[in-house]
Amino acid sequence: MTHDHANHEHDHTGHEAAKADTRDDAIKRLSYIEGHLAGVKKMVEEDRYCVDILRQTFAVRRALQKLESKLIDGHLRTCVVDGVKQGNEEQVLSELVELYEIADR
């Protein structure tokens, strides 16, 4: 029985590390996006060529999509697994359905 408890602790520690990695990655990506948006704002203020501005907004959108993808992956690998193990399947499923619906709008 102690062996199972040790595995559970290892899983929990692994999930905490994965959550920290996801958080750190998200913060880096958000800092990049924030800087990129500031650059786009400056381009608009300077009345730069529309196509150049749009190229940059498309790059920001791709960066946001990549951030969302990383956050969803981290959520599925940690929070969802933990929620199911704790017997909260219904809550986990409704949150996933809600995210799917929001993303599909």
C-alpha positions as a LaTeX table, in Angstrom:
\begin{tabular}{lrrr}
\hline
Residue & $x$ (\AA) & $y$ (\AA) & $z$ (\AA) \\
\hline
Met1 & 0.00 & 0.00 & 0.00 \\
Thr2 & 2.85 & 2.37 & 0.75 \\
His3 & 4.14 & 1.83 & $-2.77$ \\
Asp4 & 0.84 & 3.11 & $-4.25$ \\
His5 & 0.98 & 6.16 & $-2.01$ \\
Ala6 & 4.53 & 6.85 & $-3.19$ \\
Asn7 & 3.38 & 6.64 & $-6.83$ \\
His8 & 0.53 & 9.01 & $-6.09$ \\
Glu9 & 2.93 & 11.49 & $-4.51$ \\
His10 & 5.23 & 11.14 & $-7.52$ \\
Asp11 & 2.32 & 11.81 & $-9.90$ \\
His12 & 1.28 & 14.84 & $-7.87$ \\
Thr13 & 4.83 & 16.19 & $-7.86$ \\
Gly14 & 5.07 & 15.56 & $-11.60$ \\
His15 & 1.81 & 17.42 & $-12.16$ \\
Glu16 & 3.00 & 20.36 & $-10.06$ \\
Ala17 & 6.21 & 20.51 & $-12.10$ \\
Ala18 & 4.21 & 20.33 & $-15.33$ \\
Lys19 & 1.92 & 23.12 & $-14.11$ \\
Ala20 & 4.96 & 25.25 & $-13.25$ \\
Asp21 & 6.48 & 24.59 & $-16.69$ \\
Thr22 & 3.20 & 25.53 & $-18.38$ \\
Arg23 & 2.92 & 28.69 & $-16.29$ \\
Asp24 & 6.52 & 29.72 & $-17.03$ \\
Asp25 & 6.05 & 29.06 & $-20.74$ \\
Ala26 & 2.78 & 31.04 & $-20.74$ \\
Ile27 & 4.43 & 34.01 & $-19.03$ \\
Lys28 & 7.24 & 34.05 & $-21.62$ \\
Arg29 & 4.76 & 33.84 & $-24.47$ \\
Leu30 & 2.58 & 36.58 & $-22.96$ \\
Ser31 & 5.60 & 38.85 & $-22.57$ \\
Tyr32 & 6.45 & 38.28 & $-26.23$ \\
Ile33 & 2.84 & 38.96 & $-27.28$ \\
Glu34 & 2.70 & 42.07 & $-25.10$ \\
Gly35 & 5.85 & 43.43 & $-26.75$ \\
His36 & 4.57 & 42.53 & $-30.19$ \\
Leu37 & 1.26 & 44.32 & $-29.53$ \\
Ala38 & 3.11 & 47.41 & $-28.33$ \\
Gly39 & 4.99 & 47.35 & $-31.63$ \\
Val40 & 1.74 & 47.06 & $-33.59$ \\
Lys41 & 0.27 & 49.98 & $-31.63$ \\
Lys42 & 3.33 & 52.06 & $-32.44$ \\
Met43 & 2.98 & 51.15 & $-36.12$ \\
Val44 & $-0.64$ & 52.37 & $-36.09$ \\
Glu45 & 0.33 & 55.57 & $-34.26$ \\
Glu46 & 3.03 & 56.18 & $-36.89$ \\
Asp47 & 0.47 & 55.61 & $-39.67$ \\
Arg48 & 2.49 & 52.76 & $-41.17$ \\
Tyr49 & 1.37 & 50.84 & $-44.25$ \\
Cys50 & $-1.78$ & 48.78 & $-43.55$ \\
Val51 & $-0.41$ & 45.55 & $-44.99$ \\
Asp52 & 2.65 & 45.74 & $-42.72$ \\
Ile53 & 0.40 & 46.27 & $-39.69$ \\
Leu54 & $-1.84$ & 43.39 & $-40.69$ \\
Arg55 & 1.15 & 41.07 & $-41.08$ \\
Gln56 & 2.03 & 41.86 & $-37.50$ \\
Thr57 & $-1.53$ & 41.39 & $-36.20$ \\
Phe58 & $-1.64$ & 37.99 & $-37.91$ \\
Ala59 & 1.62 & 37.09 & $-36.13$ \\
Val60 & 0.10 & 38.16 & $-32.80$ \\
Arg61 & $-2.96$ & 36.01 & $-33.48$ \\
Arg62 & $-0.77$ & 32.99 & $-34.26$ \\
Ala63 & 1.17 & 33.58 & $-31.04$ \\
Leu64 & $-2.09$ & 33.71 & $-29.06$ \\
Gln65 & $-3.29$ & 30.50 & $-30.70$ \\
Lys66 & $-0.02$ & 28.79 & $-29.79$ \\
Leu67 & $-0.38$ & 30.04 & $-26.21$ \\
Glu68 & $-3.93$ & 28.68 & $-26.05$ \\
Ser69 & $-2.77$ & 25.35 & $-27.43$ \\
Lys70 & $-0.02$ & 25.09 & $-24.80$ \\
Leu71 & $-2.45$ & 26.05 & $-22.00$ \\
Ile72 & $-5.02$ & 23.49 & $-23.14$ \\
Asp73 & $-2.35$ & 20.80 & $-23.38$ \\
Gly74 & $-1.13$ & 21.60 & $-19.87$ \\
His75 & $-4.69$ & 21.63 & $-18.54$ \\
Leu76 & $-5.50$ & 18.24 & $-20.08$ \\
Arg77 & $-2.30$ & 16.66 & $-18.75$ \\
Thr78 & $-2.63$ & 17.99 & $-15.20$ \\
Cys79 & $-5.89$ & 19.57 & $-14.03$ \\
Val80 & $-8.15$ & 17.22 & $-15.99$ \\
Val81 & $-6.27$ & 14.13 & $-14.84$ \\
Asp82 & $-6.31$ & 15.35 & $-11.22$ \\
Gly83 & $-10.03$ & 16.22 & $-11.42$ \\
Val84 & $-10.95$ & 12.78 & $-12.73$ \\
Lys85 & $-8.80$ & 11.06 & $-10.10$ \\
Gln86 & $-10.58$ & 13.11 & $-7.42$ \\
Gly87 & $-13.99$ & 12.02 & $-8.72$ \\
Asn88 & $-14.97$ & 15.33 & $-10.32$ \\
Glu89 & $-15.66$ & 13.93 & $-13.78$ \\
Glu90 & $-18.86$ & 15.94 & $-14.33$ \\
Gln91 & $-17.20$ & 19.27 & $-13.48$ \\
Val92 & $-14.19$ & 18.42 & $-15.65$ \\
Leu93 & $-16.40$ & 17.45 & $-18.58$ \\
Ser94 & $-18.60$ & 20.54 & $-18.31$ \\
Glu95 & $-15.55$ & 22.80 & $-18.23$ \\
Leu96 & $-14.12$ & 21.09 & $-21.32$ \\
Val97 & $-17.44$ & 21.40 & $-23.15$ \\
Glu98 & $-17.63$ & 25.08 & $-22.16$ \\
Leu99 & $-14.10$ & 25.69 & $-23.51$ \\
Tyr100 & $-14.97$ & 23.88 & $-26.72$ \\
Glu101 & $-18.10$ & 26.01 & $-27.14$ \\
Ile102 & $-16.25$ & 29.27 & $-26.44$ \\
Ala103 & $-13.48$ & 28.36 & $-28.89$ \\
Asp104 & $-16.03$ & 27.47 & $-31.57$ \\
Arg105 & $-17.72$ & 30.89 & $-31.54$ \\
\hline
\end{tabular}
